[in-house]
């Protein structure tokens, strides 16, 4: 399972998968498919405090901490964003706070999604990555404080 | 069908397209199809040349210098003022204030006339279909003064309810600030009638002409509005410059907006004597280059013929409406009887953002989202729309490509 794989390994896998597509249509079809398959977030989490502010679509993001690792759950009202969420969860979920903070998520650029999506304020992808890292940072700080006391 | 319309209009859209260099570019390996004209229009070569020419041959600060370059730049800058006066039918050039754009024009009125005239308990009327630019300045003013903001509702077709408007007007109404043409729905509001109603109630009227000026004939004297604000960049001109028209008697009595150079006659530490109109409201070095090039944009519209442009856009609107309505699950938002070439729509179970991304992937530029009109989105209970807006250089073939793109998009997202 992905738990044993490093973030880098998963990123490489995604880059490899995207290498199989000839056209942007194919890439988007794949992302849309991932979006459709993303398990829906329980209604109780769909509240304002879990919203990641993007300009156009709404993203809800929550994190669980278990055995020193962080697990994310998220959903959006737009399906392409859901597909991107799905990939981010696949890459980051189940790793330690330190690993998540350190990672540069180069795969986003390598699969061409930076130019297509991440540069404008019209989607929450950048804010989503930031929020995922914030969760990791908060967890790390909380742990450090607990260790001191 | 549309081709005959184009011919009978004597508008050669393919010749016009050649004047716009950007239309040759490719996006995502596809020919660009630019249908986001309500956000900003593309610029003809003549406008681009005017900018380059200014910086290449006569860049200078205006109004004060006595050297040749300053004189030439001043003459060109002031020539735009005369062209604008003529374009909107203002009585005098003193009534034409250059701003950064529509938003600054509205804020100028809110900060000067508004601060001077709005008191606690007064009422300001806007409408449900306002752009945030014509909501927020008045909210800020109302908060500061303890005044009330009243809102004219719209019907399901996207038209203002004039009966409700009549009920809102009362002696406490000091200002009506309404959009001429909705940037989301394309609705043309009956501003002349609404201005008359407001004047009878003793209120001053500002018209937000950001979307209307490029499509409709504007005659501010016939309309009888007290203020009229618009931007150059939606009229094939450069960004960063725009116009606030105001009736002279109002502009003369209003306090100044910003202090600085240009807007003064004489300054001492005890007192400043302000400059005459229109310079009183133009503090600092203005956007000289873009304002000069704006005249070239107005010339482009004049030379092409506003009536011909309007007929062409009307034909595109009609064709696009018919074609869009045939797509499964698509609903047009805004079906006013009087409309310009702006179409907003939603498609069942598909988020506008997904549509925007997939159309962009085919080289088609549309706008998706709330279009800076969130209260209007709430009125129609939608998170946003996809909006296609047409200009003089758009063609029937481009609309066909939009339809093909949408069919494909629906298939991919279904």
Interface residues (C-beta under 8 A of the other chain):
Chain A: X24 X25 X28 X29 X32 X55 X56 X57 X58 X77 X78 X79 X80 X81 X116 X117 X122 X123
Chain B: X28 X350 X351 X352 X353 X354 X356 X357 X358 X361 X368 X369 X370 X383 X384 X412 X413
